[in-house]
Amino acid sequence: MFELSLEEYESLRSQFATLKKRRGGRQYLPMVFTEHGFAMLSSVLNSERQFA
């Protein structure tokens, strides 16, 4: 997981017309997963040991 740069965030935002600016703007940049990181997280959440 890592934080997007301002440039990456603005580029991503411009691709989705449904995103609206919040009053006062963002306080922080969003955290995102790589495709590999998401697959790892998914495997952990689907395992029986997730609540151990």
One Martini backbone bead per residue (centre of mass of N, CA, C, O) as a GRO file, in nm:
protein
   52
    1MET     BB    1   0.099   0.035   0.020
    2PHE     BB    2   0.026   0.372  -0.103
    3GLU     BB    3   0.074   0.704  -0.185
    4LEU     BB    4  -0.040   0.936  -0.373
    5SER     BB    5   0.022   1.169  -0.577
    6LEU     BB    6  -0.100   1.457  -0.686
    7GLU     BB    7  -0.078   1.386  -0.986
    8GLU     BB    8  -0.219   1.109  -0.971
    9TYR     BB    9  -0.484   1.207  -0.849
   10GLU     BB   10  -0.563   1.407  -1.075
   11SER     BB   11  -0.564   1.196  -1.302
   12LEU     BB   12  -0.778   1.010  -1.180
   13ARG     BB   13  -1.003   1.224  -1.143
   14SER     BB   14  -1.030   1.292  -1.458
   15GLN     BB   15  -1.158   0.993  -1.526
   16PHE     BB   16  -1.397   1.078  -1.311
   17ALA     BB   17  -1.698   1.246  -1.330
   18THR     BB   18  -1.830   1.159  -1.041
   19LEU     BB   19  -1.634   1.316  -0.897
   20LYS     BB   20  -1.629   1.524  -0.613
   21LYS     BB   21  -1.577   1.803  -0.459
   22ARG     BB   22  -1.498   1.893  -0.152
   23ARG     BB   23  -1.538   2.076   0.102
   24GLY     BB   24  -1.205   2.202   0.136
   25GLY     BB   25  -1.090   1.948   0.051
   26ARG     BB   26  -0.826   1.762   0.088
   27GLN     BB   27  -0.620   1.641   0.359
   28TYR     BB   28  -0.540   1.385   0.181
   29LEU     BB   29  -0.399   1.127   0.029
   30PRO     BB   30  -0.454   0.840  -0.114
   31MET     BB   31  -0.466   0.502  -0.058
   32VAL     BB   32  -0.302   0.224  -0.230
   33PHE     BB   33  -0.298  -0.063  -0.435
   34THR     BB   34  -0.160  -0.304  -0.577
   35GLU     BB   35  -0.230  -0.580  -0.745
   36HIS     BB   36  -0.063  -0.765  -0.560
   37GLY     BB   37  -0.162  -0.653  -0.286
   38PHE     BB   38  -0.461  -0.723  -0.332
   39ALA     BB   39  -0.422  -1.029  -0.359
   40MET     BB   40  -0.306  -1.067  -0.076
   41LEU     BB   41  -0.544  -0.953   0.083
   42SER     BB   42  -0.758  -1.146  -0.027
   43SER     BB   43  -0.628  -1.409   0.083
   44VAL     BB   44  -0.652  -1.330   0.382
   45LEU     BB   45  -0.966  -1.269   0.394
   46ASN     BB   46  -1.028  -1.583   0.285
   47SER     BB   47  -0.921  -1.699   0.534
   48GLU     BB   48  -0.939  -1.872   0.843
   49ARG     BB   49  -0.705  -1.676   0.992
   50GLN     BB   50  -0.816  -1.374   1.008
   51PHE     BB   51  -0.922  -1.407   1.338
   52ALA     BB   52  -0.657  -1.505   1.510
   0.00000   0.00000   0.00000
